Structures are given as structure tokens and as C-alpha cells.
Amino acid sequence: MESTESSYVSSPEAARKRSPPPPKSPTSENAEKPTYVRFLVSNAAAGSVIGKGGSTITEFQSKSGARIQLSRSHEFFPGTSDRIIMVSGAIDDILKAVELILAKLLDELNIKDNDDAEPRTKVRLIVSNSSCGSIIGKGGATIKSFIEGSQAGIKISPQDNNFYGLNDRLVTVTGTLDEQLRAVDLILSKLCEDSHYSQAMHAPFSYAATYNSMSYAPNGAGVKLPNHKKSFDMSIQEDHSNSITIGVSDEHIGLVLGRGGRNIMEISQVSGARIKISDRGDFMSGTTDRKVTITGSQRAIHQAESMILQKVANASER
């Protein structure tokens, strides 16, 4: 979704020229270290990457030696209707797999262009906010060197505070297939040096809401509400706002978030409260309930809490 992006450093005029220097090779130590890259793909394009009965994705994994995973058909990156592809393995294997995937997507686009002008397309990488600094570099020096080295346009979206708990940004790489691959190589080689980056490999789709795991037994004629536990933290802050934490079962967090984070945004806007959801695995003590912290005036907290519990109760009536 183009509106979520703004340019950090835009592509120089040189990006149109066709004499790029060779890409910088990763150090041998990092070249073999398992790492990953995540990027967005439309739901329709995801089908062509998977292939009939998974044939294409199996072939790409076999050819590249990398592992390729996709978020499920209803699991989108917040603020978009795009699915997430994660490719993991050694850098060279990842680059082979990314080349196969992007070439396949290019074929699907059926771009008829002049023979002397390769089509320039976009690929949007997902990079955690904490790792973006290493790509940008001091005063933007690193990203400028990547633009010059790859001849691709590289833009980093601003941190999006509309989606609570979203700690990732989009890095849009624009160029021909070769230019994009050189840019991904440079970016990935840099990210490999960042110890924080590798930690996210085990939770690639952690913000993708899950909608298909609701199971409720009817409770007489009424509704069996989920166990929601509440803990109060009534420490008065300088803005005189209070904070409470309620527990919502892990399987129902998707209902609170909504597709692309829409529900939680709506609840926050209507109530005026700030809402924060704990990370996966961060539960209320002794439960498997995720922590939902609501901060604001007493009235805002009450309204937000009611709206959240209503979302979950509605599901149990179905």
C-alpha cells in the first residue's frame, strides 16, 4: 500500500544508468551463517509462487537450497492486503531463491517492454525497526552506498505507530531484477552483522492474526465468555491517565487486532485509549492469555475494554 511509505533516501539519477559496480561480497563468516529475508507478495501472486499442489515452491526450495515459507491466505502485513514470504538459509541460497521468486512474479506480470529496457519493479522487504538503523547508517551513508552499489532505488517507510506492537518497517527496493538482487544482497549482508536481526527468524509472521481457531461450547441459552483476567496498575502518570491490563486468550487476539490491525485502530480511535498487546509468548502469569494494556482516562479505558470484550463475545455467539 503505497500510502504507508515515504522516502528516506530516494534513488539517485544514476539508478537509470546500466554500468553498476559488482556487489560487495558478504564476509565468509556471514555467508554460511543461517539468516533470512522477508518480503511482501500479493495474495494472487502468492498462488503462482506456491504452484499447483505446492509444486513451484518445492522446485524453488530444491533448486536454491533455501527454505521458503508463506503466511496463510488471511495473514497479511498490517496496513496491507499482502502476504509475507520468508526465505531462510545461507545468504547465497537465499539470493538464489529470491531470484527464482522475483523472476516468476515478473513472468506473471507479462510486461511487454522495449528489448533494451528491462522492466523496473518494486519489492518490499520487511525489516525490524531496530535493524533499520544499520541499513541507514550514520547520516544515511550506508543506504546511499547501497543505492550507488546496486543502482536500485531504496526507500524505508517511517515507523508506523498506527499498529500497536508493530516493530517492523518496509524497505522498498525499485529496479530491474539484477538491481533488486544486488540491493537485497547488500542489505542482507549488512543485516547479518546485526545480532538482533537473527532473533526474529523464529517468529516470521508474529503479527499475522489468526482467525480460524475459535472453539466455544454454548453455555445454556447464554454465551460462554472467555476467561478474561484483569490486573490493575493504577499508577497515575503525569497526564493523569490510568492503565489496566486485561487477559485475552491467545487464540482470540486476532479478533481484537482485526485484519491489518483495523479493529484495534478503530477501538483506540473511538475510545481515545491507547492499547498495547503483549508479544507472542508473553502471557499473564499462570495463563495462556496475552496481556492487553489499555491506557487513558477512566472513561476511555472502560469504553475500550467493553469494545474488546464485545469483539470476543461476538465470536462465541457464532
N, C-alpha and C positions, 0 to 999 in steps of 0.2 A: 504494500500500500504506500504509494509514493509520498503521501502527505506526512507520513511519520518520519521522513528523512529530511535532514538538511545537511548541506555540505560542510564538512570540517575543513578539508582541503580539496579543492576541485582539480580536475585533470588539467594539466598544462597543455598549451598548444602543441607541444612536442608529441603528445599522445597520438596525433594523427600521422606522424611520420613512421616509416617502416624499417628503421635500422636500429632495433633495440640491442643493447649490450646483452651478453649472456647472463642468465640469472646467477645470483650468488648461491653456491652450494652450501647446504647445511653442514655443520661440523660432523665428522664421522660419528662422534659420540651420540649426537641427537638424531642422526639419520636412521639408526636402528631402534631408537627408543620408541615404544608404542605411544602413539598420540592419536588425535582425531581432529576432524573438521566437521562443523555442522553448517548446513545452508538450507534455504527455503526453496520449495518447489510447489507449484500449484497442484491442487487435487487432481486435475485432469492429467497433468504431466507426470504425476507420481505413478499413474497406471502404466504409462509407457516405460518407466524405469523398472517397474516390477515385472511386467511382461505376463503373458498367459501362464497361469499356474505358477508364477514366480520364476519363469524360465530366464528372463532377461537379467534379473538381479543375481540369479545363481551363476549365469555366464560371466557377468561382470566381476563377481567375487572370485571366481575361478581364474579369470584372466589376470586380475590385479594382485591377488593375494591379500586384499584388504577386506574387512568386514563392512557390510552396508546394511544399515537399519533405517526404517522409516517410521515416523509416528503414525498412529492409526488414522483412519479416514476422517474422524471427527476431532482429532487432536491438532489444533492449529497454533502457530506462534501468535501470542497476544497482539491484538490490533490488526491482524491479517486474516485471510482465509487460506493461508498457505501451510502445507505440511512441512515437517522438518526431516531432512535426511542427515544421518550421521555416518561418516566413513571413518573407520579406525584401523590402525596398523602402523607399520613403519612409514616414514614420510614418502619414500618413493612409491610404495604400494598405494598409499592414499592418492597421490597425484595421478597414478595410472587409472584408478577407479574414478576420480573426479573427471578426468579427461573422457573416459568412456561415457559417463553420465551426461556431461555437458554436450558432447558430440551427438549423443542420442536425442537430447532435447532440441538441439539445433536442427537436426534432421526433421523432427516433428513440426518445427515451425515452418518448414518448407520455404525458407527465404530464397526468393529468386533475386539475385543481385548481379551487378556487373562482375565479370570474371576477375577484374583487377582490384575489386574492393570486397574484402571479406566482411560478412555481417558483424556488427558490433552489438553485443547483447549485454544483459546485466545478470550478475549472480549475487545474491545477498547472503553473506556469511553471518552466523550468529557468534558473537564474541562476548564473554562476560565483561561487565563494566570494569572490574578490577584488572583485566588483562588489556583493555583498550589503550591504557597509558603507554604500554611498551610498544604498541604499534605506532602511536602518535609520535612518541619521542619528545625530547626537550625542544620546545618552540616549534613542534611539528616537523622536526628534522628527519625523523625516521620515515614517516609517511611520505614526505617529499621524495626521499631517496627511493622508496618503493615505487612511486609513480614514475620516476625517471628510469628506474631499473627495469620495470615491466612494460612501460608505455601504456598502462591501463589507467583509467580514472578510478580513484579510490575515495569513497566518502564514508564517514562514520556518522551514524544518526546520533542525535542528542539523547541523553538518558531520558527514558520515558517514565515519568512519575505517575502516569495515569493508571498504571497497572501495578498494584501493590505486590511486593515480593518479586517483581521482575528485575533481575540484576543483569540482564543481557542487552546488548545493543546490536544494531545491524550494520555490517560493513559491506557497502555496495561496491562491487568491482565491475567496471564497464570496459568492454573492449572486445577484440576478436578472441577466439578460443585460445590461441597461443598467448596472447597478452594476459588473459584471465588466469591461465595456468601458471605463468611466471609470477603474477601477483600473489596467487594462493601459495606458491612455493615460498616466496619471501615472507609473507605474513605468518605462515605455519612454522617456518624455521625460527622466526622470532618468538612465536608463542611457546615453542618447545623449551625455550630458556626460562619460561615463567613457571615456577613450581605450582602456583595456584591453578594454572590452566588445566593441568592433567587431572586435578581432583574432580572436575565436573564430568569426566568421561563415564562415570558410573551412573549418572542421573541425567541422560541426554534430553529427556522430554519431561523434566520435573514440573513444568508449569502447564503441561498439557492436561486439561481437565478430563476426568473420566466420567462418562455418563451412564455406562451400561452395567453398573454393579449395584443396583438398588434392590434390596430384598426386605420386604416388610410383611409381617403377619398382621391381619386385621385384629383389632383389639375390641371385641364385641361389636357394637354398632359404631363405635367411635374410631379414633385414629391412634395407632401406637406411635407415639413420638419417639425419636431417637433419644438416647441418654445425652443430655447436654449438661455438662457440669460448668459451674461458674466460679471464678475466683475474682475477688475484688482487690483492686490496687487503687485505693482512693487517695493516692498521694496528690496533693493539689500542686499543679505546676504553675509557672508564672502567668500563663494565660488563663488561669482558673479553670482549666479543663480537667476532667476526671478520666479514669481509664478502667475498663473492666476487661477480663479475658473470659470468653466462653469456649467450651469444647464442642467441636463438630466432628463427627466420625469421619475418618479419613476418606471413606468411600463417598461421602456426600459433599466434600469440599468443592467438587466440580460444579455442583448446583449453586453454591454460593458465589463461585467465580463467574460462572456463565461462559458462554463461548467467547473466546478472545478477551475475557475479563469484563464483559459488558455488565453482568449482574452487579458485581462488586462496585463498579464505577457508578452505576445508577443508584445503588443503596447509599453510597457515600455522598453523591450529589443531592439526593432528596433529603437525607437526614442531616447533612452538614458534619457528620462524624468522619474521623479518619479510621480506616480499617486496615489491619495488618494480619496476614495469615502466616503461621509458622512454616518453616521449610518441611519437606518430606522427612518423616522420621523424628521430628521434634514434637513430641506429644505432651499432653497434660499428664502430670505424674500419675503413674499406675494405670493409664488407659491407652487406647489407640485413637484418642480424639486429638485432632490438630487444634492448636491454640489460635483463636480468632480474637485479636485485641482491638477493642473499639475505644477510641479516644475522642473526647469532645465535651460539650455541656451535658448535664444530666438528661435533658430532653432529647438531644441528638443521639446519645448513647441508647436511650430507651427505644427510640424510633428505629435505629439501625439494627438493634438486637431483635426487635419484633419482625422486621423485614427479613432478616437472615433466617430466623426460625420458621417463618412462613414459607420461605423457599423450600426448606427441607420437609416441612409438614405437607406441602402440596404434593411432593413426590410420593409420600406414603399413602396418599388417598387414591393413587392410580392403581 
